[in-house]
């Protein structure tokens, strides 16, 4: 269960907290009105804190409580990648369409997956392709 934010904040080194709060105040002053509109869900104070943390160099990040990742077996590459879809008129044999439609809702997605699988299996390595 997540800890209380105030409890975690209290554990931060006072000197470090002062540096972050200084950055927050600076970011709040510099934040354009448009940035505040985009961050409607966040209070200006919280948005400024996030901006200050994002601007902080990695060398200042405290990672002592983070365990190193040693098992990458369940890692997924690009889970948020969604290729752009384009509408297309395509002639496909009736029996192929019937088979995919009989599988139920999402048949077009499954057809796309089957095509993608074919492309991946038959794609030549990048180094062997040449541009003309």
Number of C-alpha atoms within 10 A of each C-alpha: 3 4 7 8 8 8 9 9 11 10 9 12 9 11 9 11 14 12 11 17 16 14 19 22 15 13 20 19 10 11 15 10 9 8 12 16 11 9 13 10 10 13 11 18 14 14 20 24 20 15 16 20 16 10 11 13 8 10 7 9 9 9 10 7 6 7 7 8 6 6 7 7 6 6 8 8 7 7 7 7 7 7 6 5 7 5 5 6 5 6 7 8 8 8 9 10 14 11 11 16 15 9 10 10 10 10 16 13 11 15 15 12 12 12 12 12 12 11 11 10 9 9 10 10 7 7 6 6 9 6 3 3
